[in-house]
Amino acid sequence: MPYGCRCRGHSCLFRHHLSAPPSSPSFVALLPAAAASSDDMARIASRTLPISVRSRLSLSPPISTAIWLGPTGEASSSRSLPSPLLLSGTPYVPYRRVFHLSSSYSRSMVTSLGFLANLRGFRKVRRRQAAVKKHVPKDKQLHLDVNISLEKALPKDPEVLNIAEMLKLNVSMAMKIAFDGLKDSEYKTRDTSICDVGKFDKVELSVLLCNDEFIQNLNKEWRGQDQATDVLSMSQHIAELDLPVLILGDIIISVETASKQAEERGHTLLDEIRILMVHGLLHLLGFDHELSDEAEKEMENEEKLVLKSLGWKGKGLIKSATDATLPNDILEVKDPKKAGSLRFYKPKFSYIFCDMDGTLLNSKSQITATTAEAIREAVSRGVKIVIATGKTRPAVISALKMVDLAGKNGVISEFSPGIFLQGLLVYGRQGREISRSNLDQDVCREALSYSLEHEVPVVAFCQDRCLTLFDHHLVDSLHTVYHEPKAEIMPSVKHLLAAAEIQKLLFLDTIEGISCTLRPYWAEATNGRAKVVQAQPDMLEIVPAGTSKGNGVKILLNHLGVSEKEIMAIGDGENDIEMLQLASLGIALANGSEKTKAVANVIGASNDEDGVAKAIYEYAF
């Protein structure tokens, strides 16, 4: 039966020998000593298949490196490796071997518990007769086959992906150091069913990075502990079978719990995952700190030896857990927000208010796949994304539909809250209108007449409609590029004013025409009856006096009963200034106006560098 152990705040599940699951017949009954038939042996061997052999989507090509260890401990290789693998303090290997390191990582395509399914016999049997090994050639190769996997529900965070890449070599390095000490070192408490790895042709190990929910389910089913933990180990080695392959098993690490522990202990997430990996590996090699104080000390020393030999940071999991039980006044206090520690496990904000043009949309007026994935990750962790834009609601729905973020279960729909037309239209719960501000009719008449006289295109925004007086390629671009509803051409100013209530007017011209002519003229002409704002350098908007996107945010927060301390805001234009000032954390993207960046708490990457995605990963969790 599988059994677990707890190391002062962490736990691990490991088995010295493969055992049957609770609902299966005793596995020992399948092992009638050497009399087992080849079919029986094949059936038994099939149940030891690790999670690494299951089909997944490969994210990178495998690494393959051969290292020659001679009688003096000197090494040469077909490809250079980082120096920590070849330290002078590495224990002498008493047999001459070639280590062939083969490692890769992938993202799990299924959410089922892969290795547990193997234990229950759900995987097809590998029909291969176990080979009996009597003579071990001195120069034969030993393949260290390491597979790094990411559980499907784990977010595609850049830091996690980088760590998975690092582990491809790190795990093999740790395995080599751990193997070096097994044959000649004397351990009083270690299970020695795995001793001389020189008799094997290949060693297989899989490491799975997952979230708290995944590891909690394992912990509950196999240990009866309904809580998340940091690392679980499951041995798949059967000492009774004389197989040419040493299948160590699986190490499962929760990135969320590891992230918390990394912050508490003042080192990076990579450091913590390395520590957990070493701890899990030693369990698979027969160490068990739960047996006695002596066993705990032996495993603690072995953790220290492996970490020190590789030059990795950290004191080892057992030592770290022991220190955590000491009084706070004798522990060194470290910065919990040290760079490199992932903090996505708990959202810092309930809401993120995000602008569209120049922010969520890049310079091609598109949302990148990276940004869309970051938004999905935020939503999956309970953060509500609210769009606050100068665009119409149909335009936002159209843009987000292209990346599957629109609709009933998306970020925006006709039934979700949102702030549109620079805060002039605010929709609350169930998408119902809770605020509307219309532009003064006299200002509208003057601006429309100016458009006809000077042949400068202007578009009137009337809730979900766009109206204009004549055809123009710049007007068309609002629909083809910016996703706005196609503008309806009205026959006269009188007809346009009678068609619908106008919330704002948008002049379209060159950057020079806006800055040198239109903006100075209309800033003076509105004379307190309205105000001008700019979200784009080639567009000038005339909106009702006393209104702003920030004011729209206030109206919606009051409607939802949400505090300003609970929100983070991201924008780029002058029309975003009040919104950024209002939020607990205001982030202006690097492409934003200087006035906007001047009031922001943080200046992020540009909209063409996935600025929103980076802001979410860096500051939202």
N, C-alpha and C positions, 0 to 999 in steps of 0.2 A: 504494500500500500504506500502511496506517496505520503510523505510527512513533511512538516514545515518546522521552521525555527525562527526565533525572533532575537534580533541583536540590538537591544536597547533602542527601539524606535524604527528599525527596519525589519523586514522579514524576507525569507527566501524559502522556496519550495524546491527540494531536490531529492533525487532518488539515487541510492548507490547502485541499484539494479532495476531493470525495467519491471514494473509491477502492473498487474491488471487493474483497471478502473473498478470503482466500487460495485458496479453492476455485472462484472464479468467473472468467469470462473478463475480460480487461482492460477496464476501464470506458472507457478512452480510445477503444476501438473503437466505442463507442456514440455518439461525438461527431464526426460528419463535418462539422464547422464549421457554417455556416449552412444547409447542405443537409439537415440532419436533418428527418425528417418530424414532423408533429404527434404521431403515435402514439409515435415514438421519444422526443420531448421529454416527452410525458406520462409515459412509462415511466420516464425518467430522473428527472423531478420527483418521481414517486411514491416513489423510493428515498431521497429526501432527507427524508421525513417524520420529524420528531423524536419522541422518546418521549412528548412532551407530548400528542400527538393520540390516544394509545391510550385505550381506555375504562377509566375508574376510578370509584371511589366518591367523590363530591365531599364534602369535609368542611366547606366554607364557600362562601358566595356570592362571585363574583368582585368585585374592586375595579375601578372604572372612573373615571379622572380625566383631564380634558383640560387641557393646559397650552399657552398661546399664547406663543410666543417671537417678539417683534418685532425690528425691525432694530437697536434699541438694546440688546437683551438683556433688556429688561423683560418681566415675565411676569404673566399673569393666568390664573385658572382657574375652572372651574365648581365646584370643591370645593377647599378649602384643603389644602395639602400641608405636610409638615414643612419648616422653613426650610433644612435642608442642601441641598435640591435647587436652591435659588435663591440661591446664594452670589454675592457680587459678583465673586469671582475666577473665575467660570465663563467659559471661553473664548467669544468671540463666535461665533455661528452665522451664516455668511455668506448663508444663504438663509432666507426666512421660512417657518416651519413651525408646525404644530399637532401636539404630541405627545399621543397618546391612550394612556394607560397602562392596560392590561388584564391583570390578574394573578389567579391562583388557585392553590390547592394541593389535592392529592388523595392518597389512599393507594392504591398499586398493588394491583390485585386479582389479579395474576399474578406468579409468581416468574421467569418467562422473561425473558431479556434483550431488552427491548422494542425498543430502537433497533438492536441487532445483528440482530434478526429483520428489521427494515426493510432493513438493508444487504443481507441475503441475499434480498430480494425476497419474504419470506413474507407481507408485508402486501398487501392488495388495492390495485391500482393506482388512484390518483386520476386520473381521466380529465379533465384540464383542460389546454387548450392554453396554452402560455406566451405571455403578451402581450408585444408589442414596444413599448417605450417610447421615444418620440422627443422629446416635449415634456413638461416637468414644471411644472405650474401652481405658482405661488408659494405659494398659500394652502392647498394640499391637506393633508390630515391624514396623519400617520405614526403607525400603531398600534404600540406596543411591547407585544407579547403574551408574557407571562411565565407559565410554568406551573411550580409547585413541587410535587414529588411525594415521597411517602415509600414506600420499598421495603417490601413486605409484611412481611418478617421483622423490620423495625426495631421495637423496643418502643414502645408508645404512652406514652412518657415525657412528663410535662407540659412539661418544659423543651424537648424536641425539638418538640413541637406548637406551643409559643409561638414558637420560632425559625422554624418553617415559616410561621407567620402573619406574622412580621416580614419575612421574605424576600419576601413578595408585593410589598411596596413597595421594599424595599432593592435588589433586583436591578434593577428599573426605574430607580432613581436612579443606580446604578452604570453602567448602560448609557448613560444620557443623558450623564453626565460623560465616559465613554470616547468616545462618538460625537462630542462637541463638539470633541475635539482631532484628529480624523482628517484633515479636509480640508486645513487650512492648516499644520498642524505638519509639520516635516521630520524624518523618521526614516530613518536610513541602513540599517537592517537589517530593518525590518518589511515583511512581504509586503503589498503595497498592493492586492491583489485586492478587498478591501473598503475603500473610501475615502469616497466621498460617499454617505451613507445617505439623502440628500435625494431620490434618484431612486426610492426604494422607497415603496410604499404601506403596508407592514407589515413589522415585524421580529419574528421568533419565536425564543424561547429557552426551553429547559426545564432545570430544575435538579432532580436526583434526590438525595435524602438516603438513604443506605443503611448497612449494617453492613460489617464487615471481610470477612466471607465473600463477600458479593456483589461487592465491588470487587476482591477477590483473584482471583475467577474471571475477571473482565474482564481484569485485569492479566496473568494467565497466558495467556489465549487470544490476546490482541491484542498483547502486548509480550514474551511469553515469560518474564515475571517472576512466579514462583509465590510471591507475598507480597502482603500488604495494602499499600495506599498511601493518601495523603490525598485526592488529587483526580485525576480523569481528565477530559479534554476531548475531544469528538469533533465536529469541524466537519462541517456538512452543506451548506455553501455551495458552489455550482458557478459559478465566475466566467464560464464559457463560455455559460451560459444567461442570457438577459436577462429575468429573471423579475420580476414586480412585488412579490414577497415575498422578503425576505432571511431565509432560514432559517439562523440561526447554528449551531444544533446543540444538543448536550447537555453539561451539566457534571454530573459524578457525584462526590459528596463522601461519604466515609466518616465518619459521626458518631463512630464508635469511635476512629479514628485522630485525628480532629480534637479529640476530648476529651482524649486523651493529650497532644497538642501544646499544648492550651490550658493544661493544668496545668503543663507544663514551662516555658511562656513567661509564666506568671503573669497570664493574662487569661481572660475568660469564653469559654464555648463559642460564644456568638453572635459575639464578636470574631473567633475563629479561623475560623468558617465564612464570615464576611464576607471575610476575607483570602483564603481558598481560592477563594471565588466570584470575586473580582476577578482572581486569578491565572488561573483557568480562562477567564474572559471575555476577558482580554487575549490569551491563546493563540488563541481563536477569531477575534480581530481581526487575527491575523497576527504577533504578537510571538513570538519564540522565543529564549530565553536560552541555548539550547544551541549556537547557531551560532558564537558568538565571545564574547570578553570585552566587546566593544563592544555586542553584542546583549543580553548579560546586563545591562549597565549601563542600556541604554535601557529594558528591561522593568522593571528595578528602580525607575527613576525614575518610570515610568508608574504602577506600583503605588502608590508613595508619593503621587503627585499625586491619584489617584482617592480613596485613603483619606483624605488630608488635606482634599480638597475637600468630602467628605461628613462630616467630623468624626468618622470612625470610628477606633477605637484599633488599634494595631498598626503594625509597620514594613514590612509586606509580606512575602510568603512568601520571596522570594529573600534579602532582608536578614536575616530571621529564621533561615533555613537557614545563611547565611554566619556569623552570630554564633554559631550552635550549634557551629561548628567551631573557635572561638577557645578559648584556655585558660580553664579555669573561674575562675581567680583574677582575670580582668579582666572577668568577666561579673557583672551584678547578679543576686543570688540572690533569687528571688521565692517567695512562699508557694505551694506546689503544691496546697494545698487551698482556694484562694480561692473564696469563695461564687460560685455561678453556673456553676461548671465541672462538667459531668456526669461521674460516675465509675462508670457502670454497666458499663464494658468488662471489668472483672475482679472476680469476687466476693471479698469480704473474709472470708467465712465459708463453711465447708463445710456447716453445718447451721443451720437456724433452728427453734427450738423455740417453738411458739405455742399459747397458751391459746385456748379457744373462747368461752365465755360472757363477754360484756363486752369481748372483745378481737377475735377474728376475726369474731364475730357482733355485729351492731349491736343497738340497743335493741329492734328488732323480731325479734330472733333470726334474722337473715338475713345472708348474705354478699353484699355489693354487687358489681356487675360490675367496678368499679374495683379492688376488693381482689382479686377472682378473677384479673383480668388481671395484677396485680402478682405474684401467686403463680406464675402460669404463666411470667412472665418470669424469675423467680428459678429455677424448675425448668429452664427452657430453657438457663440459663447454668450448670447443674451444681450448684445449691444444693439440698440435700435439705430438704424441709419435714417436720418431725415434730410431730404434734399431742400436746400435753401438757395433759390436761383432767380435770375431775371427772366428765365424762360417760362413758357406756358407748360401746363401739366402734360398735354399731349406730346410736346417735344421731349420732355424728360422720359416719359413712358417709351417713346420710340427709340431713344438712345440706349436706354437700359435693357430694352427687349433684345437688342442685338447681342447681349452677353448673358441672356437668361436671368436678368435681375428684375424684370418687370412682371407684374401679374399678382395674383392673390397671395402667393407665398414668397414674393420677391421684395425688393426694397421699395418699389413704388407701384401704385395702382390707383384706380379711381376710388379705392376704399381705404387708403392710407393717409396719414398726416403729411403735410408738406407746405412749403412756403414758396410762392411763385410770383413772377412779375415784380421782383424787388420788394417782396413783402406786401404788395398791394392786394394779393389774394392769399388767404391762409385757410388751409383745410385741416380739420381736427380729426377726432375719432370717427371711424367709418368713412373717412374722406369727405365729411360734410363741411360746407363753407361756414367759417366762424368769423371771418373778417374780410371786408372789401373796401378799397379806397378808389374813388374815381377822380380823374383829372378834370380840372375846371374847363367848362365848355368854351369859354372865351379863349383860353390858352390853346385849346385844341383847334378852334377855328383859325386863329392867327398862324399857328404852325402849319396847318394844312394849306392855307393860302400861300404862305412862304414857299412851301414845297413846289406848288404849281408855278409860281412866279420865277423862282430861281432854278427850277428843274433839278432839285435835289430830292431824291426819293425819301419818303417817310412812311413808316408802317404804324398803324394804330393797333394796339393789342387790346382785344375785347374778350376777356376770359379765355375761351378756347379757340378764338378766331383771330385772324390777322387780316386787316383791311388796308388798302392803299389806293392811290389815285391814278397811277399809270405803271405800265410795265417797265421793268428795269432789271438788268442782270444781277445787281446787288440785292434786290428784293428777292429774286429767285434763289440766291445763295442761302437765304435764311431757311428755306425749305430743303434744298439739296445738300447743304453742308451742316447747318445747325439744327436740323430735324424739326423746325417749326412748321405749323400747319401752312399749306400753300396759301399765299396771300390772295384775297378776293379783290379784284379791281372795281372800284366804285365810280360811277359816272361823274360825280361832282362832290364838292365839299359838303353841300347840304345833304346829299344822299348818305354820305359816310357818317355824318353826325347823327342822322336819324336811324342808322342801322343797328347800333348797339352802344351801350355805355363803354367809354374808353378809360382804361386804367393807366396806360402810359403810351407815349409816342417815341419812336426810335428813328433818328436820322442816320442815314448811311452815306459815307463819303470817304475820301482818302484820309489818311492820318493827318496830313497837313491841312486839309480842308476842315477837319473837325477841330484841331487845336488852334488854328489861326483865325478861322472865321466863325464857324457855328457855335463853338463853346462860348467865346466871349460875347457874341451877339445874344444868345438865349439866356445866358446867366444874368444879363442885364434886363432883357425883355420880359422875363417872367416876373421880376419885381415883387418877390414875396408871394406871388400867387402859385408858384410851382418851383421846382428846383431841378438842376441838371446833374446827372451822374454818369460815370463812365465805367463800364465793365471791360470794354475792348477799345483799343486805341482808334479804330476806324468806325466806332459807333458812339452816338450821343443819345442819351435817354432823357426825356422830360417826364417827371413823375410828380404827383401831388406834394405840396409842401407839408413838412412835418412827418413824412413817412420814410421808412427805410427797411432794409432787410432785417436789421437788428431789432427794429420795432416789431416786425412780424414774428421773429423768434420769441420775443417777450410774450406776445399774445398767445402763441402756441404753448409755451411753457406753463403759462397761467392756466390755460385750458386743460393741460395734461396733469397739472399738479406736480411739475418737475422743477427742482431747484437748479439755479444757474451753476452750482457747484458740481452738478452731475453731468455736465456736458463738455464736450470738446468740439471745436469748430475749425474747419479748414477752408481757406479761401485764397484769392489772389488779387482781386480788384478793389478799387476804392469803395465800391458798394458793399464790400465785406467788412469794412473797418469796424463798424458798430457791433456786428455779430462776433468778431474776434475779441473785441474788448469785453463783451458780455460774458463769454464762455470762461469756464475755469481754466481751460488751456486753449489759447488761440494760436493756430499754426498758419503762417503765410508761406506759400510756395516760393521757390527761388525766382520764378518767372513773374512774380507779382509786382505791383507798383511799389515805389519806394515809400509812399505814404502808408500803404498797408503793412509792409514789412517793419516799418518804424513802430507800429503799435502791437505787433505780434509778440507772443511769449517765445515762440520758436520759429526759425526760418527753415523750412524743409527743402527737399529736393524739388526739382522743377516738375511740371506736369508731363514733360516728355521723358522723365526719369522715374516714372511711377511714384511721384511724390506722395500721393494719397496712400498707396500701399505701404510705403516706408513709414509714413507717419502713424498708420494704424499699428504696425508691428512694433514700432519703437515706443510709442507713447500711450496707446489705448489699453495695454494689458500690463 
